[in-house]
Amino acid sequence: MTRRANTEYLWVLPVLIPVFLFTLYPVAHALWKSLHRSQVLLPGEPFVGLANYASLLNDSTIWASLRNTLGFTLVAAPITVVVGLGVAYLLLANYPGRIYVRSVVLLPWALPGAITAVIWIWVFHPSWGLLNHGLRLAGIIDRNLQWLTQPDLARFAVAVAHIWAQFPFAAVLMLAALSSIDSTLYSAAAIDGANAWQRFRFVTLPQISTMIAVLTVYETLVAVTSYDVTYAMTGGGPGSATTLLAFQIWKQSFSMLNFGNGAALAFLTALLSLIFIALILWAIPAELFRTDDE
Amino acid sequence: MLGRSLLLFGAFLVFLFSASPVILSFIGSIVPDQAIFSYPPNWFGYGVTLDNYRYIFTGELPTVYQAEGANRSMISDAARQVPRALFNSMIVSGSVALINLLLGGPAAYAYARMRFRGRRATFIGLIMAPLVPSAALIVPYYLLVQQFGLLGTKLSMILIHSIMTLPFTTLILSVFFGRIPDELEDAALVDGCTPLQSFLRIFVPLVRPSLLATGLFAFMLSYSEFLFAHALGGSSDSRLLPVVMAALARNTDVSWGLLNASIFIAVVPSLLLVIVVWRFVVEGLLAGSVKG
C-alpha cells in the first residue's frame, strides 16, 4: 500500500504544484510589497511598515470606493441569490419549451463582462436607451433619465448588469439543490395538510440552506471583487460614484504605478471579503446546517 | 389554471431576460444607425444590411458612411481589431481547455477513485485557492510575467487562465468519475489493469461527453476573463476579445451598428458553448439526483 501511494501523487501533483505555487507565492509577494515602498518612479524598495495602509486610509477616494463596494455587495449578492432561487423553480417545473429556457439561461453568465456592459449601456443609454424609451411610452417619465451620469442611477444600472451576469450561476446551483430533494418529503407534507408556503419553509428551505449559504458567500466574494462590468459600463464614474475597490487596486497599481499601495489595498479588499464571509456564516442559524447534514 | 399560466409567463420572462439583449444586438447590427435612433422607433424601415460585418472583417466602409457628409469618426478602428482578438481568444481559451483536461482529468480521477495521505486536505486547499480575490493576485502576476519576459504574450494568458480554472475542472470531473460504479473498476483491477490503464480504457471513454463539456467550461471561464487579460495584455496583436470589447464600449465615437456587430460576433461562441455546457455538464450533474 505504501509503495503504491507514491505513484498516486503523480496524478494530482501536476495540478496541485502550479495552483498552490501560483496562489501562495503571489499572496506572500503581495504581503511583502504592501509593507514596502514600491513605486516605479522612486528608486529602491525600503521597508515602510504600515505606511502604505495608512496612506490608503487617509485617502478619501479609497473610502468612497469602500462605501460603493459595501453598498454594491449588500444589494447585488442577496438579490442574485433570491433571483437565482426563483429562476431555479422555473427551470425545475415542467412545461413545453423548457429546454429553450434552460438553454439560454446560462448565456448572461457565459458572456464576457465587457460585453455585458456594452449590452446594458444600450438599455440604459440616456438618449436612445431602451429603458428611457419604454418608460416614456408607458407615460412614467416625460424627460429622459440620465441613467449613467447621475450617481444613484448609475449605481442602480451597474447593479442590474451585475445581477444579470450572475443570476444564471446561482440558478443552476439552486436547481441542483432543489432537484436532489426527496419528493416523498413533499407528499408527506401534503398529506399533513401543509400549504405552499409551509412546504417551502419546512421542507424545501432546510434542504437547500447549505446551498443558500454557499451561494451567498460566493456571490459576496464576486461582488466585493467585481471589476469588469462596472469598468466597461461607467469607467467608475460619474466622478467616482461606481468606482469599486477592485478597480482602485488596478488604478493604484497600473495607473499611479504605486505597487505598494495596490498590494496593500488588495489585502484590505481580501480582509473585507473575509469579514463578509464570517458575518454570513455567523448569521446563518446553525440548526439549518444540522438538518441538512442528516 | 392560474398557477400554470403564471409559471409559463415567468418562464417566458426569464427567457426574454436572458436572451433579449443578444437578440437586440443582432437587430442593431443589421440595421443602419438611423433606424436605431429613429423616434418613434422604426427599426426595420431603413432596410437590412450586413455592411457592419463586412467592415469588421474586410475593412470596407459601410455604404452609409461613404455618402458625402457622413460622420466618418463614427467608424472606429477598434472594431477592426475584433477578428484578430477573437482569434487570439480562441487560441488562448482552446489551450486552456486542453491543459485543463490533460492535467485536471488525471487529478480528478485520483481524487475520486484513489486513497492517499493528504487527499482530503489538498482537495479542500484546491477548492479554496480560487477564493483568493484575483485583484490581490494581479500585481504579483504582473511582476512575475514581466520577469519572465512574457508580458503581452498569449503564453502568459494560457498559464494564468489554466491556474485559475484547474480547481474548478478538477472538482467537476471528480464528481463525474466518482459516480461510476465500483464494480467496473474492480473488474479492471482483477483483469490486471494498472490504474493508468483502467483510467484510459474504462473511465475516460465512460465520461467522454462530460470531459468535453468540462473542457468547454474551462474555455468559457478563460474566454470571458477580463482582469488579467486587461492588466497583462500587450499590443493590439495579442489583445484578447474582452479587452477589445471594453475598449469599444468606452469609445463614445463608435457607431452603434459596428458595436452591435462586434457584440454579436463575440457572443456566438458563448451561445454555442452555453448550449453544449448545459446539455452535458448541468444535465449530467443533475442526472444523479431525483429527476425534476
HADDOCK unambig.tbl for C-alpha pairs under 7 A between the chains (distance, minus, plus):
assign (segid A and resid 5 and name CA) (segid B and resid 116 and name CA) 5.95 0.50 0.50
assign (segid A and resid 8 and name CA) (segid B and resid 110 and name CA) 6.83 0.50 0.50
assign (segid A and resid 11 and name CA) (segid B and resid 106 and name CA) 5.42 0.50 0.50
assign (segid A and resid 11 and name CA) (segid B and resid 107 and name CA) 5.01 0.50 0.50
assign (segid A and resid 11 and name CA) (segid B and resid 110 and name CA) 6.08 0.50 0.50
assign (segid A and resid 12 and name CA) (segid B and resid 106 and name CA) 7.00 0.50 0.50
assign (segid A and resid 12 and name CA) (segid B and resid 107 and name CA) 4.28 0.50 0.50
assign (segid A and resid 12 and name CA) (segid B and resid 110 and name CA) 6.68 0.50 0.50
assign (segid A and resid 14 and name CA) (segid B and resid 103 and name CA) 6.21 0.50 0.50
assign (segid A and resid 15 and name CA) (segid B and resid 103 and name CA) 6.06 0.50 0.50
assign (segid A and resid 15 and name CA) (segid B and resid 104 and name CA) 6.47 0.50 0.50
assign (segid A and resid 15 and name CA) (segid B and resid 107 and name CA) 6.74 0.50 0.50
assign (segid A and resid 15 and name CA) (segid B and resid 166 and name CA) 6.93 0.50 0.50
assign (segid A and resid 18 and name CA) (segid B and resid 163 and name CA) 6.72 0.50 0.50
assign (segid A and resid 19 and name CA) (segid B and resid 163 and name CA) 5.45 0.50 0.50
assign (segid A and resid 23 and name CA) (segid B and resid 129 and name CA) 6.50 0.50 0.50
assign (segid A and resid 26 and name CA) (segid B and resid 137 and name CA) 5.70 0.50 0.50
assign (segid A and resid 26 and name CA) (segid B and resid 140 and name CA) 5.06 0.50 0.50
assign (segid A and resid 26 and name CA) (segid B and resid 141 and name CA) 6.80 0.50 0.50
assign (segid A and resid 27 and name CA) (segid B and resid 137 and name CA) 6.69 0.50 0.50
assign (segid A and resid 29 and name CA) (segid B and resid 140 and name CA) 6.23 0.50 0.50
assign (segid A and resid 30 and name CA) (segid B and resid 140 and name CA) 6.22 0.50 0.50
assign (segid A and resid 90 and name CA) (segid B and resid 7 and name CA) 6.86 0.50 0.50
assign (segid A and resid 90 and name CA) (segid B and resid 11 and name CA) 5.84 0.50 0.50
assign (segid A and resid 92 and name CA) (segid B and resid 292 and name CA) 5.59 0.50 0.50
assign (segid A and resid 101 and name CA) (segid B and resid 11 and name CA) 6.84 0.50 0.50
assign (segid A and resid 101 and name CA) (segid B and resid 15 and name CA) 5.20 0.50 0.50
assign (segid A and resid 103 and name CA) (segid B and resid 274 and name CA) 6.85 0.50 0.50
assign (segid A and resid 103 and name CA) (segid B and resid 275 and name CA) 5.30 0.50 0.50
assign (segid A and resid 103 and name CA) (segid B and resid 278 and name CA) 6.36 0.50 0.50
assign (segid A and resid 104 and name CA) (segid B and resid 15 and name CA) 6.82 0.50 0.50
assign (segid A and resid 104 and name CA) (segid B and resid 18 and name CA) 6.32 0.50 0.50
assign (segid A and resid 104 and name CA) (segid B and resid 19 and name CA) 6.28 0.50 0.50
assign (segid A and resid 105 and name CA) (segid B and resid 15 and name CA) 6.67 0.50 0.50
assign (segid A and resid 105 and name CA) (segid B and resid 18 and name CA) 5.49 0.50 0.50
assign (segid A and resid 106 and name CA) (segid B and resid 274 and name CA) 6.14 0.50 0.50
assign (segid A and resid 107 and name CA) (segid B and resid 18 and name CA) 6.59 0.50 0.50
assign (segid A and resid 107 and name CA) (segid B and resid 270 and name CA) 6.98 0.50 0.50
assign (segid A and resid 107 and name CA) (segid B and resid 271 and name CA) 6.31 0.50 0.50
assign (segid A and resid 107 and name CA) (segid B and resid 274 and name CA) 6.09 0.50 0.50
assign (segid A and resid 108 and name CA) (segid B and resid 18 and name CA) 6.07 0.50 0.50
assign (segid A and resid 110 and name CA) (segid B and resid 220 and name CA) 6.36 0.50 0.50
assign (segid A and resid 110 and name CA) (segid B and resid 270 and name CA) 5.94 0.50 0.50
assign (segid A and resid 110 and name CA) (segid B and resid 274 and name CA) 6.88 0.50 0.50
assign (segid A and resid 111 and name CA) (segid B and resid 224 and name CA) 6.18 0.50 0.50
assign (segid A and resid 111 and name CA) (segid B and resid 267 and name CA) 6.73 0.50 0.50
assign (segid A and resid 111 and name CA) (segid B and resid 270 and name CA) 6.18 0.50 0.50
assign (segid A and resid 112 and name CA) (segid B and resid 223 and name CA) 6.96 0.50 0.50
assign (segid A and resid 112 and name CA) (segid B and resid 224 and name CA) 3.81 0.50 0.50
assign (segid A and resid 112 and name CA) (segid B and resid 225 and name CA) 6.67 0.50 0.50
assign (segid A and resid 112 and name CA) (segid B and resid 242 and name CA) 6.02 0.50 0.50
assign (segid A and resid 113 and name CA) (segid B and resid 224 and name CA) 6.63 0.50 0.50
assign (segid A and resid 114 and name CA) (segid B and resid 242 and name CA) 5.67 0.50 0.50
assign (segid A and resid 114 and name CA) (segid B and resid 245 and name CA) 5.80 0.50 0.50
assign (segid A and resid 114 and name CA) (segid B and resid 246 and name CA) 4.91 0.50 0.50
assign (segid A and resid 115 and name CA) (segid B and resid 245 and name CA) 6.36 0.50 0.50
assign (segid A and resid 115 and name CA) (segid B and resid 263 and name CA) 6.35 0.50 0.50
assign (segid A and resid 118 and name CA) (segid B and resid 249 and name CA) 5.47 0.50 0.50
assign (segid A and resid 119 and name CA) (segid B and resid 21 and name CA) 6.09 0.50 0.50
assign (segid A and resid 128 and name CA) (segid B and resid 37 and name CA) 6.12 0.50 0.50
assign (segid A and resid 176 and name CA) (segid B and resid 286 and name CA) 5.75 0.50 0.50
assign (segid A and resid 179 and name CA) (segid B and resid 289 and name CA) 6.32 0.50 0.50
assign (segid A and resid 179 and name CA) (segid B and resid 290 and name CA) 5.74 0.50 0.50
assign (segid A and resid 179 and name CA) (segid B and resid 291 and name CA) 6.48 0.50 0.50
assign (segid A and resid 179 and name CA) (segid B and resid 292 and name CA) 5.48 0.50 0.50
assign (segid A and resid 180 and name CA) (segid B and resid 289 and name CA) 4.79 0.50 0.50
assign (segid A and resid 180 and name CA) (segid B and resid 290 and name CA) 5.37 0.50 0.50
assign (segid A and resid 182 and name CA) (segid B and resid 290 and name CA) 6.96 0.50 0.50
assign (segid A and resid 225 and name CA) (segid B and resid 133 and name CA) 6.27 0.50 0.50
assign (segid A and resid 225 and name CA) (segid B and resid 135 and name CA) 6.80 0.50 0.50
assign (segid A and resid 228 and name CA) (segid B and resid 226 and name CA) 6.35 0.50 0.50
assign (segid A and resid 228 and name CA) (segid B and resid 227 and name CA) 6.81 0.50 0.50
assign (segid A and resid 232 and name CA) (segid B and resid 246 and name CA) 5.26 0.50 0.50
assign (segid A and resid 232 and name CA) (segid B and resid 249 and name CA) 6.18 0.50 0.50
assign (segid A and resid 232 and name CA) (segid B and resid 250 and name CA) 6.27 0.50 0.50
assign (segid A and resid 246 and name CA) (segid B and resid 135 and name CA) 5.86 0.50 0.50
assign (segid A and resid 249 and name CA) (segid B and resid 135 and name CA) 6.80 0.50 0.50
assign (segid A and resid 259 and name CA) (segid B and resid 139 and name CA) 6.86 0.50 0.50
assign (segid A and resid 263 and name CA) (segid B and resid 136 and name CA) 6.60 0.50 0.50
assign (segid A and resid 263 and name CA) (segid B and resid 139 and name CA) 6.84 0.50 0.50
assign (segid A and resid 266 and name CA) (segid B and resid 135 and name CA) 6.17 0.50 0.50
assign (segid A and resid 266 and name CA) (segid B and resid 136 and name CA) 4.49 0.50 0.50
assign (segid A and resid 267 and name CA) (segid B and resid 136 and name CA) 6.60 0.50 0.50
assign (segid A and resid 270 and name CA) (segid B and resid 133 and name CA) 6.37 0.50 0.50
